[in-house]
Amino acid sequence: MRTTVQLPTELLRAAKAEAAARGETLKEFLTRAVTHELGGSAPPGEHKRVRLPLVGSSKPGAVDITNAGIEAIFAAEDAEKHAGR
């Protein structure tokens, strides 16, 4: 269904940028955001695959990592993701 929604300019810019960064359309992004806000789940077929970080280990089969290490990996990925903006 089509509708018109007036959003503040900066909010719309941020939504478009985030949608592009996630590789989805603005419609997909806003549908997911409103669905989440209303407490529902995404429609079938619209679930995104979760990307977990790859963690190297000097001992094959064993990984020694802390919460701080995981946070550092995510922070580095976020910095890399937003560097091009």
ChimeraX attribute file (.defattr): number of C-alpha atoms within 10 A of each C-alpha:
attribute: neighborCount
match mode: 1-to-1
recipient: residues
	/A:1	2
	/A:2	4
	/A:3	4
	/A:4	5
	/A:5	6
	/A:6	6
	/A:7	9
	/A:8	8
	/A:9	9
	/A:10	9
	/A:11	10
	/A:12	13
	/A:13	12
	/A:14	11
	/A:15	17
	/A:16	18
	/A:17	14
	/A:18	15
	/A:19	17
	/A:20	13
	/A:21	13
	/A:22	11
	/A:23	11
	/A:24	12
	/A:25	15
	/A:26	16
	/A:27	11
	/A:28	12
	/A:29	18
	/A:30	14
	/A:31	14
	/A:32	18
	/A:33	14
	/A:34	12
	/A:35	14
	/A:36	12
	/A:37	10
	/A:38	9
	/A:39	9
	/A:40	10
	/A:41	12
	/A:42	15
	/A:43	10
	/A:44	6
	/A:45	6
	/A:46	10
	/A:47	10
	/A:48	8
	/A:49	6
	/A:50	6
	/A:51	6
	/A:52	7
	/A:53	10
	/A:54	7
	/A:55	11
	/A:56	11
	/A:57	11
	/A:58	8
	/A:59	8
	/A:60	7
	/A:61	6
	/A:62	9
	/A:63	11
	/A:64	10
	/A:65	11
	/A:66	9
	/A:67	8
	/A:68	9
	/A:69	12
	/A:70	13
	/A:71	11
	/A:72	12
	/A:73	15
	/A:74	14
	/A:75	12
	/A:76	11
	/A:77	13
	/A:78	11
	/A:79	11
	/A:80	11
	/A:81	11
	/A:82	9
	/A:83	8
	/A:84	6
	/A:85	7
